[in-house]
Amino acid sequence: MGRMEPASELSDGEVRLRRWRIDDAAAVFRAVNDSLDHLAPFMPWAVDGYSEADAVDFVATSEREWRDGEAFSYAIVSADDEILGSIGLMTRIGGGGLEIGYWLGKPYTGRGLATGATALLVAEAFRIGANRVEIRHDEANERSGLVPARLGFTRVGSAPAELPGGTASTGTHVRWRLPAP
């Protein structure tokens, strides 16, 4: 039997997540470019700039991956649907687990949005049958590590990053895990 599909929209009354749409490309382009200095240290896709074509590719890839059950990516949006960041559930860790990755635009950090969005996706991952949720981040990205720590994840180790990182990346990823309740 295949994995259940997550809801296309999630909210806890404070944080709202919705599935990416093709018509979001221009908003993604603006959100990323307004925060390039904030994203490039740890997001390899932001290192050499971010084009409108990159944004179109991102939303198209998000649609395809959702359809194919590879990843379920969401826009983190304000009450008036402004793009604040992105978060997704990825199947790449295998074995019944899902990995969560996220980024926020620089103006929206420090407000608990990443933690709230991650809590929503953790609950959704377990609702659709994941046996564990993992989060990986560069060792130097301490702010990213605060999210799983706040949500009760256990730091389970570190390892060389499988993909190149951003301009401040150490090349070592810290891994966090939360087993299904």
VMD Tcl script that builds the backbone (N, CA, C; Angstrom):
set m [mol new atoms 543]
animate dup $m
set s [atomselect $m all]
$s set {name element resname resid chain x y z} {
  {N N MET 1 A 0.843 -1.198 0.000}
  {CA C MET 1 A 0.000 0.000 0.000}
  {C C MET 1 A 0.883 1.255 0.000}
  {N N GLY 2 A 0.514 2.255 -0.775}
  {CA C GLY 2 A 1.303 3.484 -0.872}
  {C C GLY 2 A 1.054 4.411 0.302}
  {N N ARG 3 A 1.934 5.339 0.451}
  {CA C ARG 3 A 1.837 6.346 1.509}
  {C C ARG 3 A 0.643 7.265 1.229}
  {N N MET 4 A -0.023 7.670 2.313}
  {CA C MET 4 A -1.095 8.657 2.177}
  {C C MET 4 A -0.483 9.996 1.773}
  {N N GLU 5 A -1.275 10.798 1.099}
  {CA C GLU 5 A -0.796 12.119 0.687}
  {C C GLU 5 A -1.118 13.145 1.767}
  {N N PRO 6 A -0.178 14.046 2.055}
  {CA C PRO 6 A -0.466 15.066 3.060}
  {C C PRO 6 A -1.493 16.082 2.544}
  {N N ALA 7 A -2.101 16.780 3.494}
  {CA C ALA 7 A -3.054 17.836 3.150}
  {C C ALA 7 A -2.359 18.913 2.327}
  {N N SER 8 A -3.092 19.558 1.428}
  {CA C SER 8 A -2.483 20.594 0.594}
  {C C SER 8 A -2.398 21.932 1.326}
  {N N GLU 9 A -3.074 22.047 2.463}
  {CA C GLU 9 A -2.981 23.255 3.280}
  {C C GLU 9 A -3.027 22.861 4.747}
  {N N LEU 10 A -2.200 23.509 5.556}
  {CA C LEU 10 A -2.131 23.237 6.990}
  {C C LEU 10 A -2.049 24.563 7.733}
  {N N SER 11 A -2.692 24.644 8.902}
  {CA C SER 11 A -2.597 25.857 9.707}
  {C C SER 11 A -2.845 25.520 11.166}
  {N N ASP 12 A -2.184 26.269 12.046}
  {CA C ASP 12 A -2.428 26.122 13.482}
  {C C ASP 12 A -3.072 27.405 14.025}
  {N N GLY 13 A -3.545 28.272 13.123}
  {CA C GLY 13 A -4.129 29.545 13.534}
  {C C GLY 13 A -3.117 30.679 13.525}
  {N N GLU 14 A -1.824 30.339 13.626}
  {CA C GLU 14 A -0.752 31.342 13.580}
  {C C GLU 14 A 0.037 31.202 12.279}
  {N N VAL 15 A 0.442 29.967 12.004}
  {CA C VAL 15 A 1.273 29.669 10.840}
  {C C VAL 15 A 0.390 28.983 9.792}
  {N N ARG 16 A 0.543 29.413 8.531}
  {CA C ARG 16 A -0.233 28.791 7.453}
  {C C ARG 16 A 0.711 28.277 6.379}
  {N N LEU 17 A 0.506 27.033 5.999}
  {CA C LEU 17 A 1.270 26.402 4.926}
  {C C LEU 17 A 0.298 26.036 3.823}
  {N N ARG 18 A 0.732 26.240 2.579}
  {CA C ARG 18 A -0.071 25.774 1.456}
  {C C ARG 18 A 0.859 25.269 0.374}
  {N N ARG 19 A 0.334 24.314 -0.368}
  {CA C ARG 19 A 1.091 23.730 -1.456}
  {C C ARG 19 A 1.503 24.821 -2.442}
  {N N TRP 20 A 2.738 24.707 -2.967}
  {CA C TRP 20 A 3.215 25.660 -3.981}
  {C C TRP 20 A 2.364 25.554 -5.235}
  {N N ARG 21 A 2.162 26.695 -5.907}
  {CA C ARG 21 A 1.423 26.751 -7.176}
  {C C ARG 21 A 2.333 27.362 -8.236}
  {N N ILE 22 A 2.098 26.989 -9.475}
  {CA C ILE 22 A 2.898 27.518 -10.585}
  {C C ILE 22 A 2.904 29.047 -10.586}
  {N N ASP 23 A 1.773 29.668 -10.255}
  {CA C ASP 23 A 1.725 31.139 -10.284}
  {C C ASP 23 A 2.450 31.798 -9.106}
  {N N ASP 24 A 3.099 31.008 -8.264}
  {CA C ASP 24 A 3.908 31.558 -7.173}
  {C C ASP 24 A 5.320 31.936 -7.613}
  {N N ALA 25 A 5.723 31.593 -8.820}
  {CA C ALA 25 A 7.121 31.771 -9.235}
  {C C ALA 25 A 7.624 33.208 -9.027}
  {N N ALA 26 A 6.845 34.208 -9.419}
  {CA C ALA 26 A 7.302 35.593 -9.276}
  {C C ALA 26 A 7.488 35.964 -7.806}
  {N N ALA 27 A 6.596 35.481 -6.949}
  {CA C ALA 27 A 6.689 35.766 -5.516}
  {C C ALA 27 A 7.889 35.047 -4.892}
  {N N VAL 28 A 8.173 33.828 -5.350}
  {CA C VAL 28 A 9.347 33.091 -4.867}
  {C C VAL 28 A 10.615 33.852 -5.261}
  {N N PHE 29 A 10.666 34.275 -6.514}
  {CA C PHE 29 A 11.816 35.029 -7.014}
  {C C PHE 29 A 12.071 36.262 -6.129}
  {N N ARG 30 A 11.013 37.021 -5.834}
  {CA C ARG 30 A 11.151 38.218 -4.989}
  {C C ARG 30 A 11.581 37.855 -3.570}
  {N N ALA 31 A 10.936 36.851 -2.978}
  {CA C ALA 31 A 11.237 36.465 -1.592}
  {C C ALA 31 A 12.692 36.025 -1.448}
  {N N VAL 32 A 13.167 35.214 -2.387}
  {CA C VAL 32 A 14.552 34.735 -2.323}
  {C C VAL 32 A 15.524 35.888 -2.544}
  {N N ASN 33 A 15.269 36.704 -3.556}
  {CA C ASN 33 A 16.207 37.795 -3.853}
  {C C ASN 33 A 16.246 38.862 -2.764}
  {N N ASP 34 A 15.146 39.055 -2.052}
  {CA C ASP 34 A 15.134 39.995 -0.938}
  {C C ASP 34 A 15.960 39.481 0.236}
  {N N SER 35 A 16.292 38.175 0.221}
  {CA C SER 35 A 17.004 37.562 1.344}
  {C C SER 35 A 18.254 36.799 0.922}
  {N N LEU 36 A 18.802 37.093 -0.257}
  {CA C LEU 36 A 19.965 36.332 -0.740}
  {C C LEU 36 A 21.118 36.320 0.261}
  {N N ASP 37 A 21.399 37.476 0.880}
  {CA C ASP 37 A 22.516 37.539 1.830}
  {C C ASP 37 A 22.270 36.633 3.037}
  {N N HIS 38 A 21.017 36.422 3.381}
  {CA C HIS 38 A 20.615 35.590 4.516}
  {C C HIS 38 A 20.601 34.105 4.128}
  {N N LEU 39 A 20.238 33.798 2.878}
  {CA C LEU 39 A 20.097 32.409 2.429}
  {C C LEU 39 A 21.397 31.790 1.907}
  {N N ALA 40 A 22.215 32.575 1.218}
  {CA C ALA 40 A 23.415 32.035 0.560}
  {C C ALA 40 A 24.398 31.324 1.497}
  {N N PRO 41 A 24.534 31.740 2.776}
  {CA C PRO 41 A 25.487 31.023 3.630}
  {C C PRO 41 A 25.209 29.519 3.761}
  {N N PHE 42 A 23.922 29.114 3.691}
  {CA C PHE 42 A 23.613 27.694 3.902}
  {C C PHE 42 A 22.752 27.056 2.816}
  {N N MET 43 A 22.319 27.815 1.827}
  {CA C MET 43 A 21.481 27.280 0.756}
  {C C MET 43 A 22.258 27.341 -0.558}
  {N N PRO 44 A 22.755 26.189 -1.034}
  {CA C PRO 44 A 23.598 26.207 -2.239}
  {C C PRO 44 A 22.898 26.802 -3.455}
  {N N TRP 45 A 21.585 26.684 -3.532}
  {CA C TRP 45 A 20.840 27.227 -4.667}
  {C C TRP 45 A 20.781 28.756 -4.644}
  {N N ALA 46 A 21.205 29.392 -3.561}
  {CA C ALA 46 A 21.175 30.859 -3.459}
  {C C ALA 46 A 22.558 31.486 -3.617}
  {N N VAL 47 A 23.598 30.662 -3.752}
  {CA C VAL 47 A 24.975 31.154 -3.721}
  {C C VAL 47 A 25.299 32.132 -4.851}
  {N N ASP 48 A 24.983 31.795 -6.070}
  {CA C ASP 48 A 25.343 32.639 -7.218}
  {C C ASP 48 A 24.163 33.443 -7.743}
  {N N GLY 49 A 23.272 33.848 -6.842}
  {CA C GLY 49 A 22.078 34.568 -7.267}
  {C C GLY 49 A 20.942 33.601 -7.522}
  {N N TYR 50 A 19.784 34.134 -7.801}
  {CA C TYR 50 A 18.582 33.338 -7.991}
  {C C TYR 50 A 17.761 34.025 -9.067}
  {N N SER 51 A 17.545 33.328 -10.169}
  {CA C SER 51 A 16.882 33.935 -11.319}
  {C C SER 51 A 15.391 33.618 -11.351}
  {N N GLU 52 A 14.677 34.319 -12.215}
  {CA C GLU 52 A 13.262 34.011 -12.414}
  {C C GLU 52 A 13.109 32.589 -12.932}
  {N N ALA 53 A 14.049 32.136 -13.766}
  {CA C ALA 53 A 14.005 30.757 -14.272}
  {C C ALA 53 A 14.185 29.759 -13.123}
  {N N ASP 54 A 15.048 30.085 -12.153}
  {CA C ASP 54 A 15.223 29.220 -10.980}
  {C C ASP 54 A 13.903 29.092 -10.217}
  {N N ALA 55 A 13.191 30.205 -10.075}
  {CA C ALA 55 A 11.918 30.207 -9.346}
  {C C ALA 55 A 10.866 29.383 -10.085}
  {N N VAL 56 A 10.799 29.538 -11.392}
  {CA C VAL 56 A 9.857 28.749 -12.199}
  {C C VAL 56 A 10.186 27.265 -12.073}
  {N N ASP 57 A 11.480 26.938 -12.145}
  {CA C ASP 57 A 11.916 25.553 -12.013}
  {C C ASP 57 A 11.548 24.998 -10.633}
  {N N PHE 58 A 11.729 25.799 -9.585}
  {CA C PHE 58 A 11.399 25.364 -8.232}
  {C C PHE 58 A 9.919 25.000 -8.107}
  {N N VAL 59 A 9.026 25.886 -8.550}
  {CA C VAL 59 A 7.603 25.578 -8.382}
  {C C VAL 59 A 7.174 24.418 -9.281}
  {N N ALA 60 A 7.751 24.321 -10.484}
  {CA C ALA 60 A 7.427 23.197 -11.378}
  {C C ALA 60 A 7.933 21.882 -10.771}
  {N N THR 61 A 9.142 21.897 -10.223}
  {CA C THR 61 A 9.702 20.710 -9.576}
  {C C THR 61 A 8.859 20.330 -8.363}
  {N N SER 62 A 8.423 21.328 -7.591}
  {CA C SER 62 A 7.577 21.068 -6.428}
  {C C SER 62 A 6.284 20.370 -6.840}
  {N N GLU 63 A 5.676 20.824 -7.938}
  {CA C GLU 63 A 4.449 20.188 -8.454}
  {C C GLU 63 A 4.716 18.738 -8.858}
  {N N ARG 64 A 5.802 18.519 -9.598}
  {CA C ARG 64 A 6.122 17.171 -10.079}
  {C C ARG 64 A 6.426 16.231 -8.915}
  {N N GLU 65 A 7.247 16.702 -7.962}
  {CA C GLU 65 A 7.623 15.856 -6.826}
  {C C GLU 65 A 6.398 15.491 -5.982}
  {N N TRP 66 A 5.471 16.436 -5.828}
  {CA C TRP 66 A 4.248 16.160 -5.067}
  {C C TRP 66 A 3.449 15.073 -5.797}
  {N N ARG 67 A 3.264 15.275 -7.082}
  {CA C ARG 67 A 2.500 14.322 -7.899}
  {C C ARG 67 A 3.126 12.929 -7.844}
  {N N ASP 68 A 4.471 12.878 -7.871}
  {CA C ASP 68 A 5.186 11.598 -7.881}
  {C C ASP 68 A 5.428 11.026 -6.477}
  {N N GLY 69 A 5.015 11.745 -5.432}
  {CA C GLY 69 A 5.176 11.271 -4.067}
  {C C GLY 69 A 6.605 11.317 -3.546}
  {N N GLU 70 A 7.474 12.134 -4.180}
  {CA C GLU 70 A 8.883 12.229 -3.763}
  {C C GLU 70 A 9.087 13.258 -2.654}
  {N N ALA 71 A 8.333 14.343 -2.723}
  {CA C ALA 71 A 8.452 15.428 -1.749}
  {C C ALA 71 A 7.154 16.225 -1.767}
  {N N PHE 72 A 6.874 16.846 -0.628}
  {CA C PHE 72 A 5.652 17.626 -0.470}
  {C C PHE 72 A 6.062 18.993 0.063}
  {N N SER 73 A 6.199 19.954 -0.857}
  {CA C SER 73 A 6.724 21.273 -0.507}
  {C C SER 73 A 5.605 22.284 -0.354}
  {N N TYR 74 A 5.755 23.118 0.654}
  {CA C TYR 74 A 4.748 24.116 0.997}
  {C C TYR 74 A 5.361 25.513 1.040}
  {N N ALA 75 A 4.542 26.487 0.668}
  {CA C ALA 75 A 4.857 27.888 0.928}
  {C C ALA 75 A 4.433 28.173 2.363}
  {N N ILE 76 A 5.277 28.881 3.095}
  {CA C ILE 76 A 4.884 29.418 4.404}
  {C C ILE 76 A 4.353 30.805 4.078}
  {N N VAL 77 A 3.068 31.047 4.361}
  {CA C VAL 77 A 2.431 32.285 3.909}
  {C C VAL 77 A 1.788 33.059 5.058}
  {N N SER 78 A 1.684 34.362 4.836}
  {CA C SER 78 A 1.016 35.241 5.795}
  {C C SER 78 A -0.498 35.134 5.588}
  {N N ALA 79 A -1.244 35.817 6.439}
  {CA C ALA 79 A -2.710 35.817 6.335}
  {C C ALA 79 A -3.170 36.317 4.972}
  {N N ASP 80 A -2.413 37.256 4.378}
  {CA C ASP 80 A -2.794 37.774 3.056}
  {C C ASP 80 A -2.025 37.088 1.921}
  {N N ASP 81 A -1.512 35.898 2.192}
  {CA C ASP 81 A -0.882 35.022 1.196}
  {C C ASP 81 A 0.483 35.503 0.699}
  {N N GLU 82 A 1.161 36.348 1.467}
  {CA C GLU 82 A 2.522 36.739 1.119}
  {C C GLU 82 A 3.456 35.567 1.437}
  {N N ILE 83 A 4.427 35.314 0.545}
  {CA C ILE 83 A 5.382 34.225 0.734}
  {C C ILE 83 A 6.412 34.634 1.793}
  {N N LEU 84 A 6.489 33.865 2.880}
  {CA C LEU 84 A 7.436 34.144 3.959}
  {C C LEU 84 A 8.625 33.194 3.912}
  {N N GLY 85 A 8.422 32.028 3.297}
  {CA C GLY 85 A 9.470 31.023 3.223}
  {C C GLY 85 A 8.925 29.739 2.627}
  {N N SER 86 A 9.668 28.664 2.838}
  {CA C SER 86 A 9.310 27.370 2.269}
  {C C SER 86 A 9.652 26.267 3.253}
  {N N ILE 87 A 8.865 25.207 3.216}
  {CA C ILE 87 A 9.123 24.028 4.048}
  {C C ILE 87 A 8.617 22.816 3.298}
  {N N GLY 88 A 9.270 21.683 3.478}
  {CA C GLY 88 A 8.812 20.498 2.768}
  {C C GLY 88 A 9.133 19.214 3.489}
  {N N LEU 89 A 8.343 18.198 3.143}
  {CA C LEU 89 A 8.558 16.820 3.582}
  {C C LEU 89 A 9.183 16.082 2.414}
  {N N MET 90 A 10.316 15.419 2.649}
  {CA C MET 90 A 11.007 14.701 1.573}
  {C C MET 90 A 11.139 13.231 1.927}
  {N N THR 91 A 10.972 12.369 0.926}
  {CA C THR 91 A 11.026 10.923 1.142}
  {C C THR 91 A 12.439 10.366 1.014}
  {N N ARG 92 A 13.437 11.212 0.750}
  {CA C ARG 92 A 14.773 10.736 0.392}
  {C C ARG 92 A 15.509 9.936 1.455}
  {N N ILE 93 A 15.085 9.985 2.728}
  {CA C ILE 93 A 15.793 9.200 3.745}
  {C C ILE 93 A 15.337 7.745 3.765}
  {N N GLY 94 A 14.200 7.448 3.125}
  {CA C GLY 94 A 13.734 6.064 2.992}
  {C C GLY 94 A 13.351 5.409 4.301}
  {N N GLY 95 A 13.039 4.118 4.222}
  {CA C GLY 95 A 12.736 3.321 5.405}
  {C C GLY 95 A 11.537 3.783 6.192}
  {N N GLY 96 A 10.572 4.432 5.541}
  {CA C GLY 96 A 9.370 4.884 6.231}
  {C C GLY 96 A 9.516 6.223 6.932}
  {N N GLY 97 A 10.665 6.878 6.742}
  {CA C GLY 97 A 10.884 8.179 7.368}
  {C C GLY 97 A 10.705 9.315 6.382}
  {N N LEU 98 A 10.479 10.494 6.913}
  {CA C LEU 98 A 10.396 11.711 6.107}
  {C C LEU 98 A 11.353 12.741 6.680}
  {N N GLU 99 A 12.000 13.479 5.786}
  {CA C GLU 99 A 12.904 14.544 6.196}
  {C C GLU 99 A 12.210 15.881 5.981}
  {N N ILE 100 A 12.455 16.827 6.870}
  {CA C ILE 100 A 11.904 18.174 6.735}
  {C C ILE 100 A 13.052 19.138 6.463}
  {N N GLY 101 A 12.855 20.006 5.485}
  {CA C GLY 101 A 13.787 21.090 5.195}
  {C C GLY 101 A 13.011 22.388 5.136}
  {N N TYR 102 A 13.657 23.508 5.458}
  {CA C TYR 102 A 12.948 24.783 5.502}
  {C C TYR 102 A 13.898 25.953 5.283}
  {N N TRP 103 A 13.324 27.066 4.858}
  {CA C TRP 103 A 14.013 28.357 4.856}
  {C C TRP 103 A 12.970 29.447 5.043}
  {N N LEU 104 A 13.406 30.550 5.623}
  {CA C LEU 104 A 12.546 31.718 5.793}
  {C C LEU 104 A 13.230 32.924 5.195}
  {N N GLY 105 A 12.427 33.854 4.687}
  {CA C GLY 105 A 12.964 35.140 4.265}
  {C C GLY 105 A 13.507 35.862 5.490}
  {N N LYS 106 A 14.556 36.625 5.290}
  {CA C LYS 106 A 15.231 37.307 6.407}
  {C C LYS 106 A 14.281 38.121 7.301}
  {N N PRO 107 A 13.309 38.870 6.730}
  {CA C PRO 107 A 12.443 39.677 7.615}
  {C C PRO 107 A 11.557 38.848 8.545}
  {N N TYR 108 A 11.442 37.538 8.290}
  {CA C TYR 108 A 10.478 36.713 9.017}
  {C C TYR 108 A 11.128 35.773 10.026}
  {N N THR 109 A 12.438 35.903 10.208}
  {CA C THR 109 A 13.133 35.044 11.172}
  {C C THR 109 A 12.919 35.567 12.588}
  {N N GLY 110 A 13.140 34.701 13.557}
  {CA C GLY 110 A 13.070 35.103 14.952}
  {C C GLY 110 A 11.670 35.275 15.499}
  {N N ARG 111 A 10.656 34.805 14.761}
  {CA C ARG 111 A 9.256 34.953 15.192}
  {C C ARG 111 A 8.602 33.617 15.531}
  {N N GLY 112 A 9.373 32.532 15.462}
  {CA C GLY 112 A 8.791 31.223 15.720}
  {C C GLY 112 A 8.122 30.581 14.515}
  {N N LEU 113 A 8.233 31.226 13.354}
  {CA C LEU 113 A 7.574 30.683 12.153}
  {C C LEU 113 A 8.153 29.345 11.719}
  {N N ALA 114 A 9.477 29.213 11.719}
  {CA C ALA 114 A 10.081 27.946 11.296}
  {C C ALA 114 A 9.695 26.835 12.260}
  {N N THR 115 A 9.684 27.137 13.558}
  {CA C THR 115 A 9.301 26.134 14.551}
  {C C THR 115 A 7.835 25.748 14.384}
  {N N GLY 116 A 6.967 26.741 14.216}
  {CA C GLY 116 A 5.536 26.458 14.041}
  {C C GLY 116 A 5.259 25.672 12.771}
  {N N ALA 117 A 5.913 26.057 11.681}
  {CA C ALA 117 A 5.725 25.354 10.407}
  {C C ALA 117 A 6.230 23.920 10.507}
  {N N THR 118 A 7.371 23.740 11.169}
  {CA C THR 118 A 7.932 22.394 11.334}
  {C C THR 118 A 7.019 21.539 12.208}
  {N N ALA 119 A 6.471 22.105 13.274}
  {CA C ALA 119 A 5.545 21.354 14.132}
  {C C ALA 119 A 4.335 20.879 13.325}
  {N N LEU 120 A 3.807 21.742 12.452}
  {CA C LEU 120 A 2.682 21.346 11.594}
  {C C LEU 120 A 3.061 20.164 10.704}
  {N N LEU 121 A 4.258 20.230 10.108}
  {CA C LEU 121 A 4.670 19.151 9.191}
  {C C LEU 121 A 5.020 17.872 9.932}
  {N N VAL 122 A 5.562 17.971 11.131}
  {CA C VAL 122 A 5.831 16.773 11.929}
  {C C VAL 122 A 4.506 16.040 12.180}
  {N N ALA 123 A 3.491 16.769 12.635}
  {CA C ALA 123 A 2.183 16.161 12.904}
  {C C ALA 123 A 1.611 15.536 11.637}
  {N N GLU 124 A 1.756 16.227 10.510}
  {CA C GLU 124 A 1.233 15.713 9.239}
  {C C GLU 124 A 2.007 14.475 8.794}
  {N N ALA 125 A 3.331 14.479 8.982}
  {CA C ALA 125 A 4.151 13.314 8.617}
  {C C ALA 125 A 3.691 12.077 9.382}
  {N N PHE 126 A 3.445 12.244 10.682}
  {CA C PHE 126 A 2.999 11.096 11.475}
  {C C PHE 126 A 1.563 10.705 11.109}
  {N N ARG 127 A 0.726 11.686 10.786}
  {CA C ARG 127 A -0.649 11.383 10.384}
  {C C ARG 127 A -0.670 10.505 9.130}
  {N N ILE 128 A 0.264 10.768 8.196}
  {CA C ILE 128 A 0.266 9.981 6.954}
  {C C ILE 128 A 1.123 8.724 7.052}
  {N N GLY 129 A 1.622 8.415 8.241}
  {CA C GLY 129 A 2.257 7.116 8.434}
  {C C GLY 129 A 3.762 7.061 8.534}
  {N N ALA 130 A 4.443 8.194 8.619}
  {CA C ALA 130 A 5.909 8.158 8.774}
  {C C ALA 130 A 6.260 7.511 10.114}
  {N N ASN 131 A 7.349 6.742 10.142}
  {CA C ASN 131 A 7.789 6.142 11.403}
  {C C ASN 131 A 8.792 7.027 12.143}
  {N N ARG 132 A 9.316 8.033 11.441}
  {CA C ARG 132 A 10.231 8.988 12.055}
  {C C ARG 132 A 10.321 10.217 11.150}
  {N N VAL 133 A 10.731 11.318 11.743}
  {CA C VAL 133 A 10.997 12.539 10.991}
  {C C VAL 133 A 12.430 12.942 11.307}
  {N N GLU 134 A 13.168 13.360 10.276}
  {CA C GLU 134 A 14.545 13.814 10.468}
  {C C GLU 134 A 14.717 15.213 9.898}
  {N N ILE 135 A 15.652 15.929 10.471}
  {CA C ILE 135 A 16.049 17.255 9.994}
  {C C ILE 135 A 17.562 17.255 9.922}
  {N N ARG 136 A 18.106 17.753 8.804}
  {CA C ARG 136 A 19.558 17.903 8.652}
  {C C ARG 136 A 19.860 19.360 8.374}
  {N N HIS 137 A 20.955 19.832 8.935}
  {CA C HIS 137 A 21.389 21.203 8.645}
  {C C HIS 137 A 22.898 21.272 8.801}
  {N N ASP 138 A 23.486 22.278 8.179}
  {CA C ASP 138 A 24.927 22.466 8.313}
  {C C ASP 138 A 25.269 22.737 9.778}
  {N N GLU 139 A 26.396 22.181 10.195}
  {CA C GLU 139 A 26.874 22.324 11.567}
  {C C GLU 139 A 26.951 23.799 12.009}
  {N N ALA 140 A 27.308 24.688 11.092}
  {CA C ALA 140 A 27.446 26.105 11.435}
  {C C ALA 140 A 26.100 26.842 11.481}
  {N N ASN 141 A 25.046 26.215 10.984}
  {CA C ASN 141 A 23.739 26.868 10.941}
  {C C ASN 141 A 23.000 26.611 12.258}
  {N N GLU 142 A 23.455 27.286 13.296}
  {CA C GLU 142 A 22.926 27.054 14.636}
  {C C GLU 142 A 21.451 27.407 14.746}
  {N N ARG 143 A 21.013 28.433 14.017}
  {CA C ARG 143 A 19.600 28.825 14.106}
  {C C ARG 143 A 18.694 27.723 13.577}
  {N N SER 144 A 19.137 27.024 12.516}
  {CA C SER 144 A 18.340 25.900 12.015}
  {C C SER 144 A 18.245 24.790 13.048}
  {N N GLY 145 A 19.296 24.603 13.814}
  {CA C GLY 145 A 19.303 23.565 14.832}
  {C C GLY 145 A 18.403 23.848 16.021}
  {N N LEU 146 A 18.040 25.110 16.226}
  {CA C LEU 146 A 17.145 25.450 17.334}
  {C C LEU 146 A 15.754 24.860 17.114}
  {N N VAL 147 A 15.346 24.733 15.845}
  {CA C VAL 147 A 13.995 24.247 15.533}
  {C C VAL 147 A 13.787 22.809 16.022}
  {N N PRO 148 A 14.602 21.836 15.587}
  {CA C PRO 148 A 14.368 20.475 16.086}
  {C C PRO 148 A 14.596 20.356 17.596}
  {N N ALA 149 A 15.535 21.134 18.129}
  {CA C ALA 149 A 15.779 21.086 19.576}
  {C C ALA 149 A 14.527 21.504 20.341}
  {N N ARG 150 A 13.854 22.568 19.872}
  {CA C ARG 150 A 12.624 23.051 20.536}
  {C C ARG 150 A 11.487 22.040 20.440}
  {N N LEU 151 A 11.494 21.230 19.375}
  {CA C LEU 151 A 10.378 20.315 19.120}
  {C C LEU 151 A 10.613 18.900 19.650}
  {N N GLY 152 A 11.664 18.712 20.426}
  {CA C GLY 152 A 11.873 17.419 21.056}
  {C C GLY 152 A 12.611 16.387 20.228}
  {N N PHE 153 A 13.207 16.804 19.115}
  {CA C PHE 153 A 14.035 15.899 18.329}
  {C C PHE 153 A 15.307 15.581 19.117}
  {N N THR 154 A 15.921 14.448 18.807}
  {CA C THR 154 A 17.204 14.071 19.398}
  {C C THR 154 A 18.288 14.232 18.341}
  {N N ARG 155 A 19.378 14.863 18.722}
  {CA C ARG 155 A 20.526 14.958 17.824}
  {C C ARG 155 A 21.155 13.565 17.750}
  {N N VAL 156 A 21.189 13.000 16.541}
  {CA C VAL 156 A 21.645 11.617 16.388}
  {C C VAL 156 A 23.001 11.500 15.716}
  {N N GLY 157 A 23.642 12.631 15.465}
  {CA C GLY 157 A 24.987 12.549 14.915}
  {C C GLY 157 A 25.242 13.580 13.852}
  {N N SER 158 A 26.436 13.472 13.276}
  {CA C SER 158 A 26.800 14.359 12.178}
  {C C SER 158 A 27.588 13.539 11.174}
  {N N ALA 159 A 27.589 14.016 9.947}
  {CA C ALA 159 A 28.242 13.289 8.855}
  {C C ALA 159 A 28.583 14.281 7.755}
  {N N PRO 160 A 29.504 13.903 6.873}
  {CA C PRO 160 A 29.781 14.774 5.735}
  {C C PRO 160 A 28.503 15.019 4.923}
  {N N ALA 161 A 28.307 16.268 4.521}
  {CA C ALA 161 A 27.140 16.606 3.702}
  {C C ALA 161 A 27.251 15.889 2.363}
  {N N GLU 162 A 26.099 15.404 1.871}
  {CA C GLU 162 A 26.095 14.692 0.593}
  {C C GLU 162 A 26.119 15.644 -0.602}
  {N N LEU 163 A 25.647 16.871 -0.381}
  {CA C LEU 163 A 25.578 17.867 -1.452}
  {C C LEU 163 A 26.377 19.095 -1.036}
  {N N PRO 164 A 26.820 19.881 -1.996}
  {CA C PRO 164 A 27.543 21.112 -1.630}
  {C C PRO 164 A 26.634 22.048 -0.846}
  {N N GLY 165 A 27.242 22.837 0.022}
  {CA C GLY 165 A 26.464 23.756 0.838}
  {C C GLY 165 A 26.616 25.181 0.373}
  {N N GLY 166 A 26.220 26.115 1.223}
  {CA C GLY 166 A 26.326 27.524 0.899}
  {C C GLY 166 A 27.703 28.075 1.232}
  {N N THR 167 A 27.810 29.385 1.191}
  {CA C THR 167 A 29.103 30.049 1.340}
  {C C THR 167 A 29.703 29.904 2.732}
  {N N ALA 168 A 28.878 29.637 3.761}
  {CA C ALA 168 A 29.388 29.478 5.127}
  {C C ALA 168 A 29.333 28.025 5.587}
  {N N SER 169 A 29.006 27.119 4.684}
  {CA C SER 169 A 28.846 25.717 5.066}
  {C C SER 169 A 30.170 25.093 5.481}
  {N N THR 170 A 30.098 24.203 6.462}
  {CA C THR 170 A 31.281 23.504 6.960}
  {C C THR 170 A 31.524 22.208 6.188}
  {N N GLY 171 A 30.497 21.734 5.469}
  {CA C GLY 171 A 30.585 20.436 4.809}
  {C C GLY 171 A 30.176 19.303 5.723}
  {N N THR 172 A 29.743 19.640 6.935}
  {CA C THR 172 A 29.257 18.631 7.884}
  {C C THR 172 A 27.807 18.929 8.232}
  {N N HIS 173 A 26.972 17.902 8.117}
  {CA C HIS 173 A 25.563 18.031 8.480}
  {C C HIS 173 A 25.307 17.399 9.840}
  {N N VAL 174 A 24.537 18.105 10.644}
  {CA C VAL 174 A 24.035 17.575 11.908}
  {C C VAL 174 A 22.676 16.955 11.589}
  {N N ARG 175 A 22.410 15.778 12.165}
  {CA C ARG 175 A 21.142 15.099 11.913}
  {C C ARG 175 A 20.356 14.967 13.214}
  {N N TRP 176 A 19.078 15.268 13.130}
  {CA C TRP 176 A 18.141 15.189 14.258}
  {C C TRP 176 A 17.040 14.197 13.885}
  {N N ARG 177 A 16.504 13.501 14.883}
  {CA C ARG 177 A 15.451 12.518 14.603}
  {C C ARG 177 A 14.381 12.569 15.696}
  {N N LEU 178 A 13.135 12.406 15.247}
  {CA C LEU 178 A 11.995 12.266 16.151}
  {C C LEU 178 A 11.220 11.039 15.718}
  {N N PRO 179 A 11.146 9.997 16.584}
  {CA C PRO 179 A 10.384 8.808 16.214}
  {C C PRO 179 A 8.875 9.074 16.327}
  {N N ALA 180 A 8.101 8.313 15.594}
  {CA C ALA 180 A 6.646 8.427 15.677}
  {C C ALA 180 A 6.206 8.142 17.113}
  {N N PRO 181 A 5.183 8.848 17.577}
  {CA C PRO 181 A 4.709 8.611 18.952}
  {C C PRO 181 A 4.105 7.217 19.105}
}
mol reanalyze $m
mol bondsrecalc $m
mol representation Tube
mol addrep $m
